[in-house]
């Protein structure tokens, strides 16, 4: 096992030792991101819970629509080609290296299949982020570089498990995927408690999963939008199960991945072989040293921003957020109201104050008064 992490700001010359940088785990507007977290967040805060219930009653009274955050979803702002270009530009222009980009939308492979017809992206691997219900929680697995001819069948098999989780079938699926030499299986943000079941319950589920799944997992992810504290804990988890760590950006907005992978592999399949053999070199880009919460806020601004150059139907935030109508059919929010509720407009306008240069400088000063250089020590052998 040879696992290393380098901070680009401290050692810019490191890139001369490699030919390629790899960006994993980026999302496009083909990803459906659940809104369930809103009700989960509000349920633990009495004032927000009351305010939300008031709005739900108003929605039922005016439109006969039952608010359902579990069936509602939003999509990231960037189309596949723009998402690909955000990552490739950082690597090719910023680092002077060749780029390998793997986009992983939730439970679908639409983006890479669309990009296969674009000359600059024709070698993109067919990848996705698979949602795995397990015990009380849901894990996300990065499934990279599926065989093109069989990819749709694999997606159907994985979707069948997500729809009707049967744990014995999960091990069979992981075993079968692992047997494909070119496929890379990465446990994405393993310590993120997505459904908020509580830290102790989540850790119990992770350990239960790892006891059976470790032989099929090639790496655990250090997330570019996860805190240094959480990533340090992932490093310890990886050591405990003798797995390498790998960089994943988990980009949902316009900021390129803060954590990349360095390699001299000539293809994505060669990169997969390196990781499967336990060789991994991570590169922390300068943005990773900024406050994580501030970067998440900037991602939120990306999500609610208006994009005049995007195709019709995807320019404003309420075109990119979908909710079931009175018949239960998901539709863009813009088609379900004449205009956004006043309280929501006020909240969004307050959030958008962060777009001004003066507010950006103020927030940078408030959150980054001393330069942050979080240490993530990896032992190499």
Steps between C-alpha positions, in 0.01 A plus 500: 500500500636842400272788596612865489342844513666821383384860538550683171551831682797351686656295220413628153780296349328173586303510173823465298526143630171400334334530162134493596253615764171320560178664613244263651148550632360804322128559444307645205142611445417134434529436875183499709582629847240426768344779706425275798771676700271805535240314703771316693670830588172671592376208709770566760430876520158596641478845337592367155268202547210736576582728204523204266166358616338839436629503142390140446145585609498804272616288205222245558240775529603688185601218266394168656867400488640304794857614568725195471872563546582134450366500145617852419847552359738761357757473226848657496537797264771377261416296186732203432740678264540804727556273801765311304668825391510644854708201608718469191583875499631488858725206415617587151534878534561525874737205542625442146409131518281271294156449650288196571147591612240264645156655551276307738138608509262331739388162369525581130761512222334752270780758521794280395296340220408844367862617521627199303390681180700815588857477361673651804316264739466183294726298734301583813429187708142386549450559871233577759441540872292206619261550794516196728232466770661313789356444847368842611701709258599552137859473378635639174738296292698645212479245218753609238581374152221254429538303174314712247313217330370365832459827690122531465449146630721573803305819571175302492638243743622769739169687473311182588697471823448869585125458447467176699804453718591137562836478675606157363448637149723796589799275567437312175487828308817636657680172436395503135603865449833440672578216257502747209869603482435853370239595762589714803278486809539789746314543830404868470494721813464192724463697825233742379175422683268581208160409653600635846462174690755614758877458514499178704243331274682613188837369621336168588358476147838591343681230697232245417530590131880497499519158664340346193575751223872566556622232254294666226594864572810640335523826696331735746443859396645816650237757403591838362195651671531307825673653800864418581381348829270258318766419240753420773249255645458342153878452484489311829206292375692413183803396704284279721372309196825516300354701212659797321333840499419682179402860419144590404370851441125444552451815293139616467565862405753690292814466714734230364599207718711598798664155520651327196697185430846504341615221268706420195240260368426538129133403533230478762532122504871531582411739782251243632776238500723730709229553761411131509868434575489745792693790339333837548637856498256777591542870423327765711427808293514847660121526544505204738674720758205741510226458759281205399179670615579806290564283195169318555329840517660597167369173355152596621538832318591305185185291542259796535672723238331598173684373190383699194709294255354165605226333293140601566361312797825498700591864548337589833518305824126423504535336158767272647298403809225244445204405719201268443186675375149417623514175297840407640694576180834682563496844337724808521393730782467785251200321347335449839482865606455844346798626698707372795350559847604833652679342796710289260585802286623684811718205603652462153569873473679490835707204382585678176661783692802270507537557125617861550873561511477686831312215667738243352796683655317527833420129507855408399631711787249358749558134412864505394663753730798268529601288200370148541730217406326190636741215542402164358788268568526189288759236561667358192684174461 
